[in-house]
């Protein structure tokens, strides 16, 4: 989403709100606010808490939007360190956090930050497990030449999804390729 589309969507929502209020005779709402709502006295502490909470949540949303924009800009420029920095701050703000953690891990893998990549691949799968995604992750790690990281990821998958036969087959195939036939046989 870019700034122009965000602005257009925001204006569209505001227009729909105003038209709906007008159709529902918003004058009655204004009368309630001016006549009755003034008589409701909330304790100052509650007012401050509500206003503070709204400010905090609004500020958090703005910060998340800024970081997402920064991350998108960095990935377009293939500036992976800046992308990683921005995504670490905002992965939970995006509509699909599992995908964000996956993308973050891919960038970290490209930067050879294998431990962080491994953590974020795992977080991605914890948020939304898909066998195909796990297999793609294993393939990406293998293609990067990071054998130790590949083994850690496979061990993670086998320990967290022990009933999954695909991961068992991947392990057996690896053992056979490494000529460890005795170890592969029980699998």
C-alpha positions in Angstrom: 0.0 0.0 0.0 1.4 3.4 -0.9 0.7 6.8 0.6 -1.7 7.9 -2.2 -3.9 4.8 -1.9 -3.9 5.2 1.9 -5.1 8.8 1.6 -7.8 7.9 -0.9 -9.0 5.0 1.3 -9.0 7.3 4.4 -11.0 10.0 2.5 -13.4 7.3 1.2 -14.1 6.0 4.7 -14.6 9.6 6.0 -17.0 10.3 3.1 -19.0 7.2 3.8 -19.1 8.1 7.6 -20.4 11.6 6.9 -23.0 10.4 4.3 -24.2 7.7 6.7 -24.5 10.2 9.6 -26.4 12.6 7.4 -28.8 9.9 6.2 -29.4 8.8 9.8 -30.1 12.4 10.8 -26.9 13.3 12.6 -28.6 16.4 14.1 -30.0 14.1 16.7 -26.5 12.9 17.6 -25.3 16.5 17.9 -28.2 17.3 20.1 -27.4 14.4 22.4 -23.7 15.5 22.6 -24.6 19.1 23.3 -27.5 18.4 25.7 -26.9 15.2 27.5 -23.3 14.1 27.1 -22.0 17.3 28.8 -23.8 16.1 31.9 -21.8 12.9 32.1 -18.8 13.5 34.4 -16.0 11.0 34.0 -13.3 11.0 36.6 -10.2 12.8 35.4 -8.1 9.6 35.8 -10.4 7.7 33.4 -10.3 10.5 30.9 -6.5 10.7 31.1 -6.2 6.9 30.7 -8.6 6.7 27.7 -6.9 9.7 26.0 -3.4 8.3 26.8 -4.4 4.9 25.5 -5.7 6.4 22.3 -2.5 8.4 21.8 -0.3 5.4 22.5 -2.2 3.1 20.1 -2.3 5.9 17.5 1.4 6.5 17.8 2.1 2.8 17.6 0.1 2.5 14.4 1.9 5.5 12.9 5.3 4.1 13.9 4.3 0.7 12.4 3.2 2.3 9.1 6.4 4.3 8.9 8.5 1.2 9.4 6.6 -0.8 6.9 7.1 2.0 4.3 10.8 2.1 5.2 11.1 -1.7 4.8 9.3 -1.6 1.4 11.6 1.2 0.2 14.7 -0.7 1.3 13.7 -3.9 -0.3 13.1 -2.1 -3.6 16.6 -0.8 -3.4 17.9 -4.2 -2.3 19.3 -2.6 0.8 19.0 -5.7 3.0 20.6 -4.3 6.2 18.1 -1.4 6.2 15.2 -3.8 5.3 16.2 -6.1 8.2 16.4 -3.1 10.6 12.9 -1.9 9.6 11.3 -5.3 9.5 12.6 -6.2 13.0 10.6 -3.2 14.2 7.4 -3.8 12.3 6.9 -7.5 11.5 4.0 -7.7 13.9 2.2 -4.6 12.3 1.7 -6.2 8.9 -1.5 -8.0 7.9 0.4 -11.3 7.5 3.1 -11.5 10.2 4.0 -15.0 9.2 4.9 -13.8 5.7 6.8 -10.8 7.2 8.9 -13.1 9.4 9.6 -15.3 6.4 10.7 -12.3 4.3 12.8 -11.0 7.2 14.4 -14.4 7.5 15.2 -14.5 3.8 16.9 -11.2 4.0 18.9 -12.3 7.1 19.9 -15.5 5.3 21.2 -13.4 2.4 23.2 -11.4 4.9 24.6 -14.6 6.4 22.9 -13.9 9.8 21.9 -17.5 10.0 20.9 -17.7 13.7 18.4 -14.8 13.3 17.2 -16.2 10.0 16.5 -19.5 11.7 14.6 -17.9 14.6 12.4 -15.9 12.1 11.7 -18.9 9.9 10.6 -20.8 13.0 8.4 -17.8 14.1 6.9 -17.7 10.6 6.0 -21.4 10.9 4.7 -21.0 14.4 2.3 -18.3 13.3 1.1 -20.1 10.2 2.3 -23.7 9.7 2.2 -25.0 6.1 4.2 -28.0 5.1 4.9 -26.5 1.7 6.3 -23.4 3.3 8.6 -25.5 5.6 9.9 -27.4 2.6 10.6 -24.1 0.7 12.4 -22.8 3.8 14.6 -25.9 3.9 15.3 -25.6 0.2 16.3 -21.9 0.6 18.6 -22.7 3.4 20.2 -25.6 1.4 20.6 -23.4 -1.6 22.4 -20.8 0.5 25.0 -23.4 1.4 24.4 -23.2 5.1 24.5 -26.9 6.0 24.5 -26.4 9.8 21.5 -24.1 9.6 19.7 -26.5 7.3 20.3 -29.3 9.8 19.0 -27.1 12.7 15.9 -26.3 10.7 15.2 -29.9 9.9 15.7 -30.9 13.5 13.3 -28.1 14.6 10.7 -29.4 12.1 11.1 -33.0 13.1 10.8 -32.2 16.8 7.8 -29.9 16.4 6.0 -31.9 13.7 7.0 -35.5 14.5 4.1 -37.0 12.6 5.0 -35.3 9.4 6.3 -37.9 7.0 7.7 -35.4 4.5 10.3 -34.2 7.0 11.2 -37.8 7.9 11.7 -38.5 4.2 13.9 -35.5 3.8 16.0 -36.7 6.8 16.2 -40.2 5.4 17.2 -38.9 1.9 20.0 -36.7 3.5 21.3 -39.7 5.5 21.3 -41.9 2.3 23.2 -39.2 0.4 25.7 -39.0 3.2 26.0 -42.8 3.0 24.7 -43.3 6.5 22.4 -46.2 5.5 22.2 -47.7 9.0 20.9 -44.4 10.4 18.4 -44.0 7.5 16.9 -47.5 7.8 14.7 -47.0 10.9 13.2 -43.8 9.5 
